């Protein structure tokens, strides 16, 4: 039987009429911190530069202080980094996510116990080989 994925609560927090933050924006912030670049962060998430930049602008406008500081490219190379507010927002979102997962873990376990069994990939391959005979 194939392993079930771990319990994950995908949360989208509506912080205002104009801004929600969910796993995608949190991951974008984390990727910017990891790569030092909005373009590289977008690429690592299979997101266009335009989309990544648009999300960064949206978040920077919505918060009292910008979450991402960026410098244009050129001879100095440009780049981007999270501000202290950006690091706080990303970390706070992840803490909310962890607490939510802990709060719903028992119910998710109950729901998973009610799922139909799944065949393993090895069993399915064996079934196909038997059908070919």
Secondary structure by P-SEA (a helix, b strand, c coil): ccccccccccccccccccccccaaaaaaaaaaaacccaaaaaaaacccaaaaaaaaaaaaaacccccbbbbbbccccccccccaaaaaaaaaaaaaaaaaaaaaaaaaaaaaaaccccccaaaaaaaaaaaac
